[in-house]
């Protein structure tokens, strides 16, 4: 599954974020509030998102 997502900036905090489409959340078994890890490829052409198990982190 491939998506191109716009990185946005929160005007109040200055933090950056992306909005994940519903299909990505379902496919990756991610819920709102879950922690995820963002890993870039060596050439920065794509990122992999991985859900972090809060019990082991």
PDB file of N, CA, C and O in Angstrom:
ATOM      1  N   UNK A   1       0.853  -1.158   0.000  1.00  0.00           N
ATOM      2  CA  UNK A   1       0.000   0.000   0.000  1.00  0.00           C
ATOM      3  C   UNK A   1       0.906   1.229   0.000  1.00  0.00           C
ATOM      4  O   UNK A   1       1.782   1.349   0.857  1.00  0.00           O
ATOM      5  N   UNK A   2       0.708   2.130  -0.935  1.00  0.00           N
ATOM      6  CA  UNK A   2       1.511   3.351  -1.024  1.00  0.00           C
ATOM      7  C   UNK A   2       0.624   4.577  -0.957  1.00  0.00           C
ATOM      8  O   UNK A   2      -0.438   4.633  -1.577  1.00  0.00           O
ATOM      9  N   UNK A   3       1.075   5.553  -0.197  1.00  0.00           N
ATOM     10  CA  UNK A   3       0.380   6.829  -0.083  1.00  0.00           C
ATOM     11  C   UNK A   3       1.421   7.939  -0.083  1.00  0.00           C
ATOM     12  O   UNK A   3       2.545   7.752   0.383  1.00  0.00           O
ATOM     13  N   UNK A   4       1.040   9.078  -0.602  1.00  0.00           N
ATOM     14  CA  UNK A   4       1.825  10.290  -0.446  1.00  0.00           C
ATOM     15  C   UNK A   4       1.013  11.199   0.449  1.00  0.00           C
ATOM     16  O   UNK A   4      -0.119  11.559   0.126  1.00  0.00           O
ATOM     17  N   UNK A   5       1.604  11.571   1.588  1.00  0.00           N
ATOM     18  CA  UNK A   5       0.889  12.366   2.574  1.00  0.00           C
ATOM     19  C   UNK A   5       1.602  13.692   2.800  1.00  0.00           C
ATOM     20  O   UNK A   5       2.831  13.757   2.782  1.00  0.00           O
ATOM     21  N   UNK A   6       0.838  14.726   3.008  1.00  0.00           N
ATOM     22  CA  UNK A   6       1.381  16.053   3.253  1.00  0.00           C
ATOM     23  C   UNK A   6       1.736  16.194   4.734  1.00  0.00           C
ATOM     24  O   UNK A   6       0.904  15.924   5.601  1.00  0.00           O
ATOM     25  N   UNK A   7       2.962  16.614   5.024  1.00  0.00           N
ATOM     26  CA  UNK A   7       3.365  16.917   6.387  1.00  0.00           C
ATOM     27  C   UNK A   7       2.807  18.291   6.714  1.00  0.00           C
ATOM     28  O   UNK A   7       3.019  19.253   5.975  1.00  0.00           O
ATOM     29  N   UNK A   8       2.089  18.375   7.832  1.00  0.00           N
ATOM     30  CA  UNK A   8       1.450  19.618   8.234  1.00  0.00           C
ATOM     31  C   UNK A   8       2.060  20.119   9.537  1.00  0.00           C
ATOM     32  O   UNK A   8       2.678  19.352  10.275  1.00  0.00           O
ATOM     33  N   UNK A   9       1.885  21.402   9.815  1.00  0.00           N
ATOM     34  CA  UNK A   9       2.407  21.991  11.047  1.00  0.00           C
ATOM     35  C   UNK A   9       1.255  22.504  11.902  1.00  0.00           C
ATOM     36  O   UNK A   9       0.379  23.222  11.421  1.00  0.00           O
ATOM     37  N   UNK A  10       1.272  22.126  13.173  1.00  0.00           N
ATOM     38  CA  UNK A  10       0.289  22.633  14.126  1.00  0.00           C
ATOM     39  C   UNK A  10       0.631  24.094  14.406  1.00  0.00           C
ATOM     40  O   UNK A  10       1.723  24.394  14.888  1.00  0.00           O
ATOM     41  N   UNK A  11      -0.292  24.998  14.109  1.00  0.00           N
ATOM     42  CA  UNK A  11      -0.049  26.437  14.252  1.00  0.00           C
ATOM     43  C   UNK A  11       0.210  26.856  15.700  1.00  0.00           C
ATOM     44  O   UNK A  11       0.920  27.831  15.945  1.00  0.00           O
ATOM     45  N   UNK A  12      -0.361  26.126  16.656  1.00  0.00           N
ATOM     46  CA  UNK A  12      -0.204  26.489  18.066  1.00  0.00           C
ATOM     47  C   UNK A  12       1.093  25.968  18.672  1.00  0.00           C
ATOM     48  O   UNK A  12       1.746  26.668  19.446  1.00  0.00           O
ATOM     49  N   UNK A  13       1.469  24.735  18.320  1.00  0.00           N
ATOM     50  CA  UNK A  13       2.632  24.118  18.963  1.00  0.00           C
ATOM     51  C   UNK A  13       3.876  24.114  18.088  1.00  0.00           C
ATOM     52  O   UNK A  13       4.991  23.976  18.591  1.00  0.00           O
ATOM     53  N   UNK A  14       3.689  24.267  16.769  1.00  0.00           N
ATOM     54  CA  UNK A  14       4.817  24.201  15.852  1.00  0.00           C
ATOM     55  C   UNK A  14       5.235  22.772  15.542  1.00  0.00           C
ATOM     56  O   UNK A  14       6.187  22.559  14.790  1.00  0.00           O
ATOM     57  N   UNK A  15       4.537  21.783  16.111  1.00  0.00           N
ATOM     58  CA  UNK A  15       4.865  20.377  15.849  1.00  0.00           C
ATOM     59  C   UNK A  15       4.340  19.967  14.473  1.00  0.00           C
ATOM     60  O   UNK A  15       3.328  20.483  13.998  1.00  0.00           O
ATOM     61  N   UNK A  16       5.048  19.032  13.850  1.00  0.00           N
ATOM     62  CA  UNK A  16       4.657  18.516  12.544  1.00  0.00           C
ATOM     63  C   UNK A  16       3.895  17.211  12.704  1.00  0.00           C
ATOM     64  O   UNK A  16       4.136  16.448  13.639  1.00  0.00           O
ATOM     65  N   UNK A  17       2.970  16.963  11.781  1.00  0.00           N
ATOM     66  CA  UNK A  17       2.169  15.745  11.833  1.00  0.00           C
ATOM     67  C   UNK A  17       1.685  15.377  10.440  1.00  0.00           C
ATOM     68  O   UNK A  17       1.734  16.188   9.515  1.00  0.00           O
ATOM     69  N   UNK A  18       1.217  14.142  10.305  1.00  0.00           N
ATOM     70  CA  UNK A  18       0.551  13.683   9.083  1.00  0.00           C
ATOM     71  C   UNK A  18      -0.786  13.085   9.498  1.00  0.00           C
ATOM     72  O   UNK A  18      -0.936  12.587  10.613  1.00  0.00           O
ATOM     73  N   UNK A  19      -1.743  13.140   8.598  1.00  0.00           N
ATOM     74  CA  UNK A  19      -3.040  12.503   8.836  1.00  0.00           C
ATOM     75  C   UNK A  19      -3.068  11.210   8.031  1.00  0.00           C
ATOM     76  O   UNK A  19      -2.981  11.229   6.803  1.00  0.00           O
ATOM     77  N   UNK A  20      -3.189  10.094   8.733  1.00  0.00           N
ATOM     78  CA  UNK A  20      -3.205   8.794   8.075  1.00  0.00           C
ATOM     79  C   UNK A  20      -4.610   8.462   7.595  1.00  0.00           C
ATOM     80  O   UNK A  20      -5.567   8.599   8.358  1.00  0.00           O
ATOM     81  N   UNK A  21      -4.753   8.028   6.345  1.00  0.00           N
ATOM     82  CA  UNK A  21      -6.070   7.626   5.842  1.00  0.00           C
ATOM     83  C   UNK A  21      -6.611   6.424   6.630  1.00  0.00           C
ATOM     84  O   UNK A  21      -5.844   5.618   7.156  1.00  0.00           O
ATOM     85  N   UNK A  22      -7.910   6.323   6.699  1.00  0.00           N
ATOM     86  CA  UNK A  22      -8.569   5.253   7.446  1.00  0.00           C
ATOM     87  C   UNK A  22      -8.055   3.877   7.015  1.00  0.00           C
ATOM     88  O   UNK A  22      -7.836   3.011   7.862  1.00  0.00           O
ATOM     89  N   UNK A  23      -7.860   3.665   5.714  1.00  0.00           N
ATOM     90  CA  UNK A  23      -7.377   2.375   5.213  1.00  0.00           C
ATOM     91  C   UNK A  23      -6.017   2.000   5.769  1.00  0.00           C
ATOM     92  O   UNK A  23      -5.749   0.823   6.009  1.00  0.00           O
ATOM     93  N   UNK A  24      -5.154   2.987   5.977  1.00  0.00           N
ATOM     94  CA  UNK A  24      -3.832   2.735   6.558  1.00  0.00           C
ATOM     95  C   UNK A  24      -3.985   2.315   8.014  1.00  0.00           C
ATOM     96  O   UNK A  24      -3.337   1.368   8.460  1.00  0.00           O
ATOM     97  N   UNK A  25      -4.836   3.010   8.751  1.00  0.00           N
ATOM     98  CA  UNK A  25      -5.060   2.670  10.154  1.00  0.00           C
ATOM     99  C   UNK A  25      -5.564   1.235  10.294  1.00  0.00           C
ATOM    100  O   UNK A  25      -5.091   0.490  11.153  1.00  0.00           O
ATOM    101  N   UNK A  26      -6.508   0.856   9.464  1.00  0.00           N
ATOM    102  CA  UNK A  26      -7.084  -0.488   9.525  1.00  0.00           C
ATOM    103  C   UNK A  26      -6.039  -1.531   9.136  1.00  0.00           C
ATOM    104  O   UNK A  26      -5.861  -2.524   9.842  1.00  0.00           O
ATOM    105  N   UNK A  27      -5.346  -1.312   8.015  1.00  0.00           N
ATOM    106  CA  UNK A  27      -4.356  -2.283   7.531  1.00  0.00           C
ATOM    107  C   UNK A  27      -3.212  -2.487   8.516  1.00  0.00           C
ATOM    108  O   UNK A  27      -2.710  -3.602   8.663  1.00  0.00           O
ATOM    109  N   UNK A  28      -2.798  -1.422   9.189  1.00  0.00           N
ATOM    110  CA  UNK A  28      -1.670  -1.498  10.110  1.00  0.00           C
ATOM    111  C   UNK A  28      -2.100  -1.788  11.549  1.00  0.00           C
ATOM    112  O   UNK A  28      -1.263  -1.849  12.450  1.00  0.00           O
ATOM    113  N   UNK A  29      -3.397  -1.965  11.761  1.00  0.00           N
ATOM    114  CA  UNK A  29      -3.931  -2.199  13.098  1.00  0.00           C
ATOM    115  C   UNK A  29      -3.519  -1.080  14.058  1.00  0.00           C
ATOM    116  O   UNK A  29      -3.106  -1.334  15.189  1.00  0.00           O
ATOM    117  N   UNK A  30      -3.640   0.159  13.583  1.00  0.00           N
ATOM    118  CA  UNK A  30      -3.297   1.342  14.373  1.00  0.00           C
ATOM    119  C   UNK A  30      -4.584   2.071  14.746  1.00  0.00           C
ATOM    120  O   UNK A  30      -5.476   2.254  13.917  1.00  0.00           O
ATOM    121  N   UNK A  31      -4.661   2.484  16.009  1.00  0.00           N
ATOM    122  CA  UNK A  31      -5.791   3.268  16.478  1.00  0.00           C
ATOM    123  C   UNK A  31      -5.313   4.664  16.855  1.00  0.00           C
ATOM    124  O   UNK A  31      -4.130   4.864  17.133  1.00  0.00           O
ATOM    125  N   UNK A  32      -6.220   5.621  16.863  1.00  0.00           N
ATOM    126  CA  UNK A  32      -5.887   6.974  17.296  1.00  0.00           C
ATOM    127  C   UNK A  32      -5.339   6.891  18.714  1.00  0.00           C
ATOM    128  O   UNK A  32      -5.943   6.264  19.584  1.00  0.00           O
ATOM    129  N   UNK A  33      -4.205   7.521  18.942  1.00  0.00           N
ATOM    130  CA  UNK A  33      -3.558   7.508  20.248  1.00  0.00           C
ATOM    131  C   UNK A  33      -2.439   6.489  20.371  1.00  0.00           C
ATOM    132  O   UNK A  33      -1.664   6.541  21.325  1.00  0.00           O
ATOM    133  N   UNK A  34      -2.338   5.548  19.409  1.00  0.00           N
ATOM    134  CA  UNK A  34      -1.243   4.579  19.434  1.00  0.00           C
ATOM    135  C   UNK A  34       0.076   5.272  19.111  1.00  0.00           C
ATOM    136  O   UNK A  34       0.102   6.287  18.415  1.00  0.00           O
ATOM    137  N   UNK A  35       1.155   4.719  19.617  1.00  0.00           N
ATOM    138  CA  UNK A  35       2.493   5.215  19.293  1.00  0.00           C
ATOM    139  C   UNK A  35       3.006   4.464  18.073  1.00  0.00           C
ATOM    140  O   UNK A  35       2.866   3.245  17.973  1.00  0.00           O
ATOM    141  N   UNK A  36       3.606   5.214  17.145  1.00  0.00           N
ATOM    142  CA  UNK A  36       4.183   4.588  15.959  1.00  0.00           C
ATOM    143  C   UNK A  36       5.608   5.087  15.763  1.00  0.00           C
ATOM    144  O   UNK A  36       5.967   6.188  16.182  1.00  0.00           O
ATOM    145  N   UNK A  37       6.404   4.253  15.118  1.00  0.00           N
ATOM    146  CA  UNK A  37       7.777   4.624  14.802  1.00  0.00           C
ATOM    147  C   UNK A  37       7.866   4.887  13.304  1.00  0.00           C
ATOM    148  O   UNK A  37       7.317   4.138  12.496  1.00  0.00           O
ATOM    149  N   UNK A  38       8.561   5.953  12.949  1.00  0.00           N
ATOM    150  CA  UNK A  38       8.722   6.378  11.566  1.00  0.00           C
ATOM    151  C   UNK A  38      10.146   6.044  11.158  1.00  0.00           C
ATOM    152  O   UNK A  38      11.080   6.590  11.745  1.00  0.00           O
ATOM    153  N   UNK A  39      10.354   5.165  10.169  1.00  0.00           N
ATOM    154  CA  UNK A  39      11.680   4.787   9.702  1.00  0.00           C
ATOM    155  C   UNK A  39      11.813   5.156   8.237  1.00  0.00           C
ATOM    156  O   UNK A  39      11.006   4.733   7.409  1.00  0.00           O
ATOM    157  N   UNK A  40      12.839   5.950   7.914  1.00  0.00           N
ATOM    158  CA  UNK A  40      13.064   6.372   6.533  1.00  0.00           C
ATOM    159  C   UNK A  40      13.964   5.360   5.820  1.00  0.00           C
ATOM    160  O   UNK A  40      14.792   4.700   6.448  1.00  0.00           O
ATOM    161  N   UNK A  41      13.790   5.248   4.491  1.00  0.00           N
ATOM    162  CA  UNK A  41      14.692   4.428   3.697  1.00  0.00           C
ATOM    163  C   UNK A  41      16.049   5.122   3.627  1.00  0.00           C
ATOM    164  O   UNK A  41      16.168   6.296   3.978  1.00  0.00           O
ATOM    165  N   UNK A  42      17.067   4.400   3.176  1.00  0.00           N
ATOM    166  CA  UNK A  42      18.413   4.973   3.086  1.00  0.00           C
ATOM    167  C   UNK A  42      18.473   6.190   2.176  1.00  0.00           C
ATOM    168  O   UNK A  42      19.259   7.109   2.409  1.00  0.00           O
ATOM    169  N   UNK A  43      17.632   6.195   1.128  1.00  0.00           N
ATOM    170  CA  UNK A  43      17.664   7.333   0.198  1.00  0.00           C
ATOM    171  C   UNK A  43      16.525   8.325   0.455  1.00  0.00           C
ATOM    172  O   UNK A  43      16.276   9.210  -0.364  1.00  0.00           O
ATOM    173  N   UNK A  44      15.834   8.178   1.593  1.00  0.00           N
ATOM    174  CA  UNK A  44      14.739   9.069   1.994  1.00  0.00           C
ATOM    175  C   UNK A  44      13.583   9.105   0.999  1.00  0.00           C
ATOM    176  O   UNK A  44      12.843  10.088   0.946  1.00  0.00           O
ATOM    177  N   UNK A  45      13.424   8.049   0.215  1.00  0.00           N
ATOM    178  CA  UNK A  45      12.344   8.037  -0.768  1.00  0.00           C
ATOM    179  C   UNK A  45      11.024   7.523  -0.188  1.00  0.00           C
ATOM    180  O   UNK A  45       9.962   7.755  -0.766  1.00  0.00           O
ATOM    181  N   UNK A  46      11.086   6.834   0.939  1.00  0.00           N
ATOM    182  CA  UNK A  46       9.853   6.366   1.570  1.00  0.00           C
ATOM    183  C   UNK A  46      10.082   6.154   3.056  1.00  0.00           C
ATOM    184  O   UNK A  46      11.215   6.081   3.531  1.00  0.00           O
ATOM    185  N   UNK A  47       8.975   6.058   3.773  1.00  0.00           N
ATOM    186  CA  UNK A  47       9.045   5.804   5.214  1.00  0.00           C
ATOM    187  C   UNK A  47       8.196   4.578   5.538  1.00  0.00           C
ATOM    188  O   UNK A  47       7.213   4.285   4.857  1.00  0.00           O
ATOM    189  N   UNK A  48       8.590   3.882   6.570  1.00  0.00           N
ATOM    190  CA  UNK A  48       7.830   2.753   7.082  1.00  0.00           C
ATOM    191  C   UNK A  48       7.314   3.126   8.461  1.00  0.00           C
ATOM    192  O   UNK A  48       8.070   3.603   9.308  1.00  0.00           O
ATOM    193  N   UNK A  49       6.031   2.907   8.682  1.00  0.00           N
ATOM    194  CA  UNK A  49       5.426   3.170   9.989  1.00  0.00           C
ATOM    195  C   UNK A  49       5.201   1.842  10.694  1.00  0.00           C
ATOM    196  O   UNK A  49       4.660   0.904  10.109  1.00  0.00           O
ATOM    197  N   UNK A  50       5.616   1.767  11.950  1.00  0.00           N
ATOM    198  CA  UNK A  50       5.459   0.555  12.732  1.00  0.00           C
ATOM    199  C   UNK A  50       4.824   0.901  14.067  1.00  0.00           C
ATOM    200  O   UNK A  50       5.274   1.813  14.760  1.00  0.00           O
ATOM    201  N   UNK A  51       3.782   0.175  14.422  1.00  0.00           N
ATOM    202  CA  UNK A  51       3.122   0.394  15.708  1.00  0.00           C
ATOM    203  C   UNK A  51       4.042  -0.069  16.829  1.00  0.00           C
ATOM    204  O   UNK A  51       4.627  -1.150  16.748  1.00  0.00           O
ATOM    205  N   UNK A  52       4.174   0.745  17.878  1.00  0.00           N
ATOM    206  CA  UNK A  52       5.010   0.419  19.021  1.00  0.00           C
ATOM    207  C   UNK A  52       4.126  -0.182  20.108  1.00  0.00           C
ATOM    208  O   UNK A  52       3.118   0.404  20.501  1.00  0.00           O
ATOM    209  N   UNK A  53       4.515  -1.349  20.584  1.00  0.00           N
ATOM    210  CA  UNK A  53       3.794  -1.998  21.677  1.00  0.00           C
ATOM    211  C   UNK A  53       4.173  -1.287  22.952  1.00  0.00           C
ATOM    212  O   UNK A  53       5.305  -1.428  23.412  1.00  0.00           O
ATOM    213  N   UNK A  54       3.266  -0.526  23.541  1.00  0.00           N
ATOM    214  CA  UNK A  54       3.549   0.283  24.728  1.00  0.00           C
ATOM    215  C   UNK A  54       3.979  -0.557  25.929  1.00  0.00           C
ATOM    216  O   UNK A  54       4.617  -0.040  26.847  1.00  0.00           O
ATOM    217  N   UNK A  55       3.640  -1.836  25.932  1.00  0.00           N
ATOM    218  CA  UNK A  55       4.007  -2.687  27.068  1.00  0.00           C
ATOM    219  C   UNK A  55       5.482  -3.036  27.035  1.00  0.00           C
ATOM    220  O   UNK A  55       6.057  -3.337  28.081  1.00  0.00           O
ATOM    221  N   UNK A  56       6.123  -3.006  25.856  1.00  0.00           N
ATOM    222  CA  UNK A  56       7.531  -3.391  25.756  1.00  0.00           C
ATOM    223  C   UNK A  56       8.437  -2.208  25.546  1.00  0.00           C
ATOM    224  O   UNK A  56       9.655  -2.378  25.583  1.00  0.00           O
ATOM    225  N   UNK A  57       7.905  -0.991  25.322  1.00  0.00           N
ATOM    226  CA  UNK A  57       8.762   0.166  25.081  1.00  0.00           C
ATOM    227  C   UNK A  57       9.054   0.924  26.347  1.00  0.00           C
ATOM    228  O   UNK A  57       9.765   1.929  26.315  1.00  0.00           O
TER     229      UNK A  57
END
